Amino acid sequence: MTITAAALAAALKELYSGQSVKDLVYDKTHRPFLSTIKKDENFAGSTYPLPIVWEDVGGRSAAFAKAQANVLASKIGAFDIDVVENHGVAVITTEAQLRSRNDKGAFLRGVKHMVDSLLNRLANDLESSLFRDGTGAIGIVSTMPALVITLTNTEEITNFWVGQKLVCADSASDEIRGGATAATAMVVTAVDRQAGTLTVDANTDSCVAGDLLFNEGDYTDTTTNKVFGLPAWLKDTTGESSFLGQVRTADDTRLAGVKHTGSSSDIEGSIIDAAHLLGRESSGVPDKVLLSFQNFRSLVKEMGAKVQRDQTATGQGGFRYLEIYGPKGLLTVMPAAFCPDHQIYLLQTDTWCLFSMGPAIQIDNLDGNRMLRKSDASANEVRAFSFVQLGCNAPGKNAIISI
C-alpha cells in the first residue's frame, strides 16, 4: 500500500479543514480568553487604526449661553494595530514513513498526532501571549543554584517544556545576557511542575535572580515581536505616555483600564469592588472574570455553598462555573492556565477582538503544499503560522486587579 504525495496532501486537506483547525485552536476549556473574544480575520495592509471614543461631547450647562460657549468635541483617538508573526514546524522522518508504509491508517494517525501537537503548541503560545505584555518574557528567575531555575511565580511553569531553548535578560529593554544574541541557548532538560522549577543543561547566559526568561527567538531589545496581551492594554500602574500611537496620560482610566488593588485573602470581595469601580468610572458592563487556577481554587473555598454545580448527570456533580453578582449583572468566573496569580482580569468581552491575517493559526499551504521535503535531512515537515494582534476599543470598560 503506497502512500503517494497526492494521497497524503488530500488526507491532510480533509483532516485539517479550516473549521477543524479552529475547533482545535479555540478550545473553550483550555483557552478561555482566546475562545471567547471576537475574531476579525480580514487584517491587511500595514497598520489598522482602532478608534476609541473616550470622552463625550462637552458643552453642557443649565445656562444655554454657557453650554454654547463651552462646547467641546468628543475625545476620539485610535490605537494603531499591527499584527505580529509566530511560526511552528513539525517533522516526520523518512524512516517513520517507511516503517508505516504498509499501514496507511497508522501513518495518517502518526501525521495527525504530529500536526495536532504543532497546532496545540501554537495555540497555547497564543493564549499565553494574551496574558503577557508583548515583550516575550515568560517567567522570572527567583533563584538559580547550579542548573536549577526556580520561578518567582510558580504558576508560570505552564510556559515551559522539556527540550525548550531559553535565553535570559536582566530586563525586557536591555540586551540579552551574553550579548545581543546568545551564542548558545539553555536547553530545558527537566520540569518540576509542582515545585515550579526548571533544570537546564548549562547557564550559558549567566542568568541570575531577577532575570527574565524568553523562549529563544522571542526576545528583542528594539521592537516587540509578541502579541500585546491584557497587561499591555490594562496597566496596573499609571504614567505610561503612549501605547500604539495613543497618548494615555490624559485619562489613564479610560485609556488604560480601571485599576484596583485587591486582596488574595478576599478574592470575591476584590472582584465585586472592581466591578463597582467599572460601573462608576466608565459605565463598563463586565461579564467575565479570568484568574489563575490558584486564585480560582481560593475563590471556590471562599464561596463554599454559593458555588453553582452541574447536577445534570445522575449521581455526578462537578463545577460548571462560578458566578458572582456584580452591580450590572452576573459575572462568569473562569480559571485560565496562563493567567499570572498576582493579577485578575474583569472584562467586558465585546470590547475585545483578535485581529489576524486569515485564521489566527493556520497550516502553511499558501503554495498548495501542506508537507514539504526538507533539504538538509531525510524527512518532511509541516509548517504552521499566525499573524495576529489583540485589540480593545474601550480599555476603560475593563479592569485589572492586583493582588
C-alpha angles and dihedrals in degrees: 000000000000119000106212124202089246092052091048092049091050091049093050090048090054095043095047109039116158092264096048091053090050091049090055096043099043095052105163094204098053102027108037097166098041092048095048106049126083119266127219110186096176101085112143139156126031108306135353120218107224104202123222128189105204102166132034126233113289129214102097124147141138085240113068094212091055092047090052094045094048098045113145132181118246115267108253124175139158140223112222103228122200127170125240125212132238129180139198131186131191125187133207114192126229089239091058090050093050094047090056097037092112094049111058091180093054091049094050091046088053092049091047091051090050095049094042088053091050093050091045091053092052093044092051090048090052093049089047091050090054087066095046132079099243098257092104095240111142102177147358126239111239097176134350113190109172106329100329117105119202112199121229089224107037091194087071090070085098088076094064137071141175111276093024116139115226138190128185140211133187090238138358091256100044129082119277114263109266094031139305088309122026113241092215126010121222114254119219108232100173139013125203102196094183095054096035094236136136128203115209132190095236142354093238096159096044092243116196136183112298096029121133120238124222135184106246109270096022096086124092131158096201108043138016112250099174131074118280099240134188096293090057094049096039109043120200090204133048131231104066106142102201141007124183090343095310120113107223103183094086090072110000094182098053094040101038105025138259113299123211131174107216136177130255088214094057109033096157091053091047091053093048092048091051091048090054091050090052091052092048101042105037111001089248118173103206118194106171137049120198121194141151122279089248092056091042089055091051091048092051090054091048095050096043110164092013091073113109113232133198107242097167096115118066112249093006134097137170144147113292096174142312121252127197124189109237128184091266103035143297120337116211110216118207131176116232120200094216099044112113113242093231093061135058122189124213107194142188093208098200089067091064130079135174109221118202143163098245119328113356090245122018142166111252107248100134089128092045094259120113093180126039132199111240115236095208102042142035094257146083127239138208118210130202131181146175134207106191146141134187119235137187124192095192114029090168091067089064133065139210118208117202116204 
